[in-house]
Amino acid sequence: MLLMQEDTQHDPFQERIDSLSHSIGEVRRKMEGLMAENQRLREVVRLAESELRNRRDQVQRLENAIRSLNNNRLEARGRVEHVMEQLDRLATSANKVD
């Protein structure tokens, strides 16, 4: 009788332990899923940051190329203006000689 009474009292505890163990297993699986998703998101962020760095570098190279072309254009304009001034002087001096 005492053994049967202990089994009866033990059953609810065992059921509760089993239920908690099951719940802990579910939580563990969900946590593992979240950790895997977190790792995937970290990889996506890493790739996005890398792509962003590449794009920034590309923009910087293009900006440098534009600056260089603008400088070349300004230098060419200066040379053309200088040549025009020289032509004007030559034309003026040619008119004085006539």
C-alpha positions as CSV (number, residue, x, y, z in Angstrom):
1,M,0.0,0.0,0.0
2,L,2.8,2.4,0.9
3,L,4.6,1.6,-2.4
4,M,1.4,2.2,-4.4
5,Q,0.9,5.5,-2.6
6,E,4.5,6.6,-3.4
7,D,3.9,5.7,-7.1
8,T,0.7,7.7,-7.1
9,Q,2.5,10.7,-5.7
10,H,5.5,10.2,-8.0
11,D,3.5,10.1,-11.2
12,P,2.4,13.8,-11.2
13,F,6.0,14.8,-10.5
14,Q,7.3,12.6,-13.3
15,E,4.7,14.0,-15.6
16,R,5.7,17.5,-14.7
17,I,9.4,16.7,-15.2
18,D,8.6,15.1,-18.6
19,S,6.5,18.2,-19.5
20,L,9.3,20.5,-18.5
21,S,11.9,18.5,-20.3
22,H,9.8,18.6,-23.4
23,S,9.4,22.4,-23.0
24,I,13.1,22.8,-22.5
25,G,13.7,20.8,-25.7
26,E,11.4,23.0,-27.7
27,V,13.1,26.1,-26.3
28,R,16.5,24.7,-27.2
29,R,15.4,24.0,-30.8
30,K,13.9,27.4,-31.1
31,M,17.1,29.0,-29.7
32,E,19.2,27.0,-32.1
33,G,16.9,28.2,-35.0
34,L,17.3,31.8,-33.8
35,M,21.1,31.4,-33.5
36,A,21.2,30.0,-37.1
37,E,19.1,32.8,-38.4
38,N,21.2,35.3,-36.5
39,Q,24.3,33.8,-38.1
40,R,22.7,34.0,-41.6
41,L,21.8,37.7,-40.9
42,R,25.3,38.4,-39.8
43,E,26.6,37.0,-43.0
44,V,24.1,39.1,-45.1
45,V,25.2,42.2,-43.2
46,R,28.9,41.3,-43.7
47,L,28.3,40.9,-47.5
48,A,26.3,44.2,-47.6
49,E,29.0,46.0,-45.8
50,S,31.6,44.6,-48.2
51,E,29.5,45.7,-51.1
52,L,29.0,49.1,-49.6
53,R,32.8,49.5,-49.2
54,N,33.3,48.5,-52.8
55,R,30.6,51.0,-54.0
56,R,32.2,53.7,-51.9
57,D,35.6,53.0,-53.4
58,Q,34.1,53.0,-56.9
59,V,32.4,56.4,-56.2
60,Q,35.6,57.8,-54.9
61,R,37.5,56.6,-58.0
62,L,34.8,58.1,-60.3
63,E,35.0,61.4,-58.3
64,N,38.7,61.4,-58.7
65,A,38.4,60.8,-62.4
66,I,35.9,63.6,-62.8
67,R,38.2,66.0,-60.9
68,S,41.1,65.0,-63.1
69,L,39.0,65.5,-66.3
70,N,37.8,68.9,-65.0
71,N,41.4,69.9,-64.3
72,N,42.5,68.8,-67.7
73,R,39.6,70.7,-69.2
74,L,40.5,73.9,-67.3
75,E,44.2,73.5,-68.4
76,A,43.1,73.1,-72.0
77,R,40.9,76.1,-71.8
78,G,43.8,78.1,-70.3
79,R,46.1,77.0,-73.1
80,V,43.4,77.9,-75.7
81,E,42.9,81.3,-74.2
82,H,46.7,81.9,-74.1
83,V,47.0,80.9,-77.8
84,M,44.1,83.2,-78.6
85,E,45.8,86.1,-76.8
86,Q,49.0,85.4,-78.7
87,L,47.0,85.4,-82.0
88,D,45.4,88.7,-81.0
89,R,48.9,90.2,-80.3
90,L,50.2,88.9,-83.6
91,A,47.2,90.3,-85.5
92,T,47.6,93.6,-83.7
93,S,51.3,93.8,-84.5
94,A,50.7,92.7,-88.1
95,N,48.2,95.6,-88.4
96,K,50.7,98.0,-87.0
97,V,53.3,96.9,-89.5
98,D,50.9,97.5,-92.5
